[in-house]
């Protein structure tokens, strides 16, 4: 089995959980990382990129503190760009396009090489409290593990609910079950429960796109890196991203589905992220805009899957598909999977 006592237990194996676990272990604490699926450690749930304006500076600060995100981002990069170069150095913002599969692979590889860190695959559904002090966790398999410090990094998995048009179902990410039980436990301990909302765009087949109708976005001629540590895998070849735009025909088609959108029919009452609105939210809020930018981002070195950045949506699948086919370069697009809200 596993040890029953740890200095620190981290619940959740996303980016925050991975950094929390590595920080704890590297500072000498006996640490356990518990996640529902060890095959998806550090997985990118949304766009396959790290950094950007403001976020890039944070990644470099994490690196300076001994974190792993910058190292993993450099190892899995397929394109590097330094944004905001027209401003002062404090505003320069590194960003990499990542290979989604390699990103998760390198995260797990680094964690497995970290001393003082153990792993366990299970669902945590209870925080054990005695005399108003946390003393450990209990899992879905009814296993109790003890620690005076429990760090929760559950993200969208905590009672996660996925919406696609009028359909909704439980999930922490599409194809993965939600974490249940822990929310009820926290409420019973006196915490207030609420819901936040985010979304993700469709993933499409890059072979079905006409890139000649789009604007190519190449990486920097002299690509940099996130980590201050030496990088033996500097980018010599980079993959391009592309830019296209929505138009009035796209907007009209999307508006036809608004009454079936959980964002507009009241099924989602949560507030979405300010700087990453859905395409239907952009059309509704900025009705005077004739077009919105779409970034066409490859998912990796050896895949044809493409991430349609800027087209996050929870509209019915057929509306998503019909609208996207009216975008320049997407006239013959084929879906891998639709966008959704969670």
C-alpha positions in Angstrom: 0.0 0.0 0.0 1.2 3.5 0.9 2.4 5.2 4.0 -0.3 6.4 6.3 1.3 9.6 7.5 2.8 12.6 5.6 3.9 16.1 6.4 1.8 17.5 3.5 -0.9 16.0 1.3 -1.8 17.7 -2.0 -5.2 16.9 -3.5 -5.3 17.3 -7.3 -2.7 16.8 -10.0 -3.2 19.8 -12.2 -0.7 22.6 -12.7 -1.3 24.1 -9.2 -1.2 20.7 -7.5 2.0 19.7 -9.3 3.7 23.0 -8.3 2.5 22.7 -4.7 3.7 19.1 -4.4 7.1 19.8 -5.9 7.6 22.9 -3.7 6.7 21.0 -0.5 8.9 18.0 -1.4 11.8 20.1 -2.5 11.7 22.0 0.9 12.1 18.7 2.7 8.6 17.8 3.6 7.4 14.2 3.2 4.7 14.8 0.6 1.8 12.8 -1.0 0.1 13.9 -4.2 -3.3 12.3 -4.6 -5.1 12.6 -7.9 -8.0 10.8 -9.6 -5.8 9.8 -12.6 -2.0 9.6 -12.6 -2.0 9.4 -16.4 -3.2 13.1 -16.6 -0.7 14.7 -14.2 -0.1 18.3 -15.3 -2.4 18.0 -18.3 -3.4 21.1 -20.2 -7.1 21.3 -19.9 -7.6 24.3 -22.2 -5.3 25.9 -24.7 -1.9 24.3 -25.4 0.2 27.3 -24.3 2.0 28.8 -21.3 2.6 32.4 -20.5 1.5 35.5 -22.4 0.8 39.0 -21.1 1.1 39.0 -17.2 1.0 35.2 -17.1 4.5 34.9 -18.6 6.0 37.1 -15.8 4.3 34.8 -13.3 5.9 31.7 -14.8 9.3 33.3 -14.6 8.7 34.2 -11.0 7.7 30.6 -10.2 10.9 29.5 -11.9 13.0 31.9 -9.8 11.4 30.3 -6.7 12.4 26.8 -7.9 9.2 25.8 -9.5 8.9 23.5 -12.5 6.4 25.1 -14.9 9.1 27.1 -16.8 11.3 24.0 -17.3 8.4 22.0 -18.5 7.2 24.8 -20.8 10.7 25.0 -22.4 11.0 21.3 -22.9 7.6 20.9 -24.5 7.6 24.2 -26.6 6.8 24.1 -30.3 6.9 27.9 -30.7 8.3 30.9 -28.6 7.2 34.5 -28.8 8.1 37.5 -26.7 5.0 39.7 -26.5 4.9 43.5 -25.8 8.4 44.2 -27.1 7.3 47.7 -28.1 7.1 48.5 -24.3 9.7 48.5 -21.6 11.4 45.3 -20.4 9.1 45.0 -17.4 6.2 44.5 -19.8 7.8 41.9 -22.0 5.8 38.8 -21.8 7.2 35.4 -22.9 4.7 32.9 -24.4 5.2 29.4 -25.7 2.9 27.2 -27.8 3.2 23.7 -26.3 3.0 20.1 -27.3 0.1 19.1 -25.1 1.2 15.4 -24.7 4.9 16.4 -24.1 3.8 18.9 -21.5 2.1 16.3 -19.3 4.9 13.8 -20.0 7.7 16.2 -18.8 5.6 17.2 -15.7 5.3 13.6 -14.6 9.0 12.9 -15.4 10.2 15.8 -13.2 7.8 14.9 -10.4 8.9 11.3 -10.4 12.5 12.4 -10.0 11.6 14.6 -7.0 12.7 13.3 -3.6 10.3 13.1 -0.7 7.3 12.9 -3.1 4.9 9.9 -3.3 1.8 9.5 -5.5 -1.5 7.8 -5.0 -4.5 7.5 -7.5 -7.9 7.8 -5.8 -10.7 10.3 -5.2 -10.5 12.3 -2.0 -14.0 12.9 -0.6 -13.5 13.9 3.0 -11.1 16.0 5.0 -10.6 14.4 8.4 -11.0 17.0 11.2 -10.5 16.4 15.0 -10.9 19.1 17.6 -11.2 21.7 14.8 -7.8 20.7 13.3 -7.2 19.0 10.0 -5.5 15.7 10.6 -5.8 14.0 7.1 -8.0 12.8 4.3 -10.3 9.9 3.5 -10.6 8.6 -0.1 -13.4 7.0 -2.1 -11.8 3.6 -1.4 -12.3 4.4 2.3 -8.5 4.8 2.9 -7.5 7.3 5.6 -4.2 9.1 5.2 -3.0 11.4 7.9 -1.3 14.9 7.8 -1.6 18.2 9.6 -1.4 20.0 6.2 -3.8 19.3 3.3 -3.6 21.5 0.2 -6.7 21.4 -2.1 -6.1 22.1 -5.8 -9.3 20.6 -7.3 -9.9 23.1 -10.0 -12.9 22.3 -12.3 -13.2 18.8 -11.0 -14.9 19.8 -7.7 -18.6 18.8 -8.5 -17.8 19.8 -12.1 -20.7 20.1 -14.5 -20.2 20.3 -18.3 -22.6 22.1 -20.6 -23.0 21.7 -24.3 -26.2 23.5 -25.5 -29.2 22.0 -23.7 -27.2 19.0 -22.6 -25.2 18.8 -19.3 -23.4 16.1 -17.5 -20.9 15.7 -14.6 -17.3 15.9 -15.5 -14.1 17.6 -14.4 -12.9 17.7 -18.0 -14.6 16.2 -21.0 -14.2 12.4 -20.8 -13.2 12.5 -17.1 -15.5 12.1 -14.0 -16.0 14.9 -11.5 -14.8 14.8 -7.9 -17.8 14.3 -5.6 -18.2 14.3 -1.9 -15.5 16.8 -1.0 -17.8 19.8 -1.6 -20.3 18.4 0.9 -17.6 17.8 3.4 -16.3 21.4 3.1 -19.8 22.8 3.4 -20.3 20.7 6.6 -17.1 22.2 7.9 -18.5 25.7 7.5 -17.2 26.8 4.1 -19.5 28.6 1.6 -20.0 26.8 -1.7 -20.4 28.7 -5.0 -19.9 28.1 -8.7 -17.5 29.6 -11.2 -17.6 29.1 -14.9 -15.1 28.7 -17.7 -15.2 27.3 -21.2 -13.2 25.8 -24.0 -13.5 25.9 -27.8 -13.9 23.1 -30.3 -10.9 21.0 -31.3 -10.7 20.5 -35.1 -8.9 18.5 -37.7 -6.1 20.7 -39.1 -6.1 18.7 -42.4 -9.6 20.2 -43.1 -8.4 23.8 -42.8 -7.3 26.2 -45.6 -4.3 28.0 -44.1 -3.7 30.0 -47.3 -6.7 32.1 -46.3 -5.2 32.9 -42.9 -2.4 35.1 -41.6 0.6 33.1 -40.5 2.1 33.8 -37.1 5.7 32.5 -36.9 7.7 32.3 -33.7 10.6 34.6 -32.9 13.7 34.2 -35.0 15.9 33.9 -31.9 13.6 32.1 -29.5 14.1 32.6 -25.8 13.0 30.5 -22.8 11.1 30.7 -19.6 13.6 29.0 -17.2 16.7 30.7 -16.0 18.4 27.3 -15.9 20.3 26.1 -19.0 18.1 24.7 -21.7 19.8 22.0 -23.8 16.7 21.7 -26.0 16.6 25.1 -27.6 14.1 25.5 -30.4 15.7 25.3 -33.8 12.4 24.4 -35.6 9.1 26.0 -34.7 5.5 25.4 -35.7 3.4 28.4 -36.9 0.1 29.5 -35.5 -2.4 31.3 -37.7 -5.0 34.1 -37.4 -8.4 34.4 -38.9 -11.6 36.3 -38.0 -15.3 35.9 -37.4 -17.7 37.9 -39.5 -21.4 38.9 -39.5 -22.5 35.6 -41.0 -20.8 33.8 -38.2 -22.4 36.1 -35.6 -25.9 35.6 -37.0 -25.5 31.8 -37.0 -24.3 31.9 -33.4 -27.2 34.2 -32.3 -29.6 31.6 -33.6 -28.5 29.3 -30.8 -28.5 31.9 -28.0 -31.9 30.7 -26.6 -30.5 27.2 -26.3 -27.3 28.4 -24.7 -26.9 27.7 -20.9 -25.3 31.2 -20.7 -28.5 32.9 -21.8 -31.3 30.5 -20.7 -30.3 30.7 -17.0 -28.8 27.3 -16.5 -25.4 28.8 -15.9 -25.6 31.6 -13.3 -21.9 31.8 -12.6 -19.6 34.6 -13.6 -17.1 33.7 -16.3 -13.4 34.7 -16.6 -13.1 38.4 -17.4 -10.3 38.1 -19.9 -11.4 34.9 -21.6 -15.1 35.4 -22.6 -17.0 32.9 -24.7 -17.7 33.8 -28.4 -21.4 34.2 -27.6 -20.5 36.6 -24.7 -18.3 38.7 -27.0 -21.0 38.9 -29.6 -23.7 39.9 -27.0 -21.5 42.4 -25.2 -19.8 44.0 -28.2 -22.6 44.0 -30.7 -21.0 46.8 -32.6 -17.9 44.6 -33.5 -18.1 43.2 -37.0 -15.4 40.6 -36.3 -13.4 38.9 -33.5 -9.9 37.4 -33.8 -9.4 33.7 -33.8 -6.0 32.1 -33.2 -5.5 28.8 -34.9 -3.1 26.8 -32.6 -1.5 23.4 -33.3 -1.7 21.0 -30.4 1.7 19.5 -30.9 4.5 18.3 -33.1 3.0 15.0 -34.3 -0.8 15.6 -34.3 -3.3 17.2 -36.7 -5.5 18.4 -33.9 -6.0 22.2 -33.7 -7.2 24.4 -30.9 -9.5 27.2 -32.0 -8.5 30.0 -29.6 -11.0 32.7 -29.3 -14.0 30.5 -30.1 -14.8 29.2 -26.6 -18.5 28.3 -26.5 -21.2 26.2 -24.8 -23.7 26.5 -27.7 -25.3 23.4 -29.2 -22.8 21.4 -31.2 -24.6 21.8 -34.6 -24.6 25.6 -34.1 -20.9 25.6 -33.3 -20.2 23.6 -36.4 -22.3 25.6 -38.8 -20.9 28.9 -37.5 -17.3 27.8 -37.6 -17.8 26.8 -41.3 -18.5 30.4 -42.1 -15.1 31.5 -40.8 -12.4 32.2 -43.5 -10.3 29.1 -43.9 -12.7 26.9 -42.0 -15.2 26.3 -44.8 -14.6 22.5 -44.8 -13.7 22.1 -41.1 -14.1 18.8 -39.4 -14.7 18.5 -35.6 -12.7 16.4 -33.2 -15.0 17.5 -30.4 -17.2 20.5 -29.6 -16.6 23.3 -27.2 -18.2 23.3 -23.8 -18.6 25.3 -20.6 -17.8 23.9 -17.2 
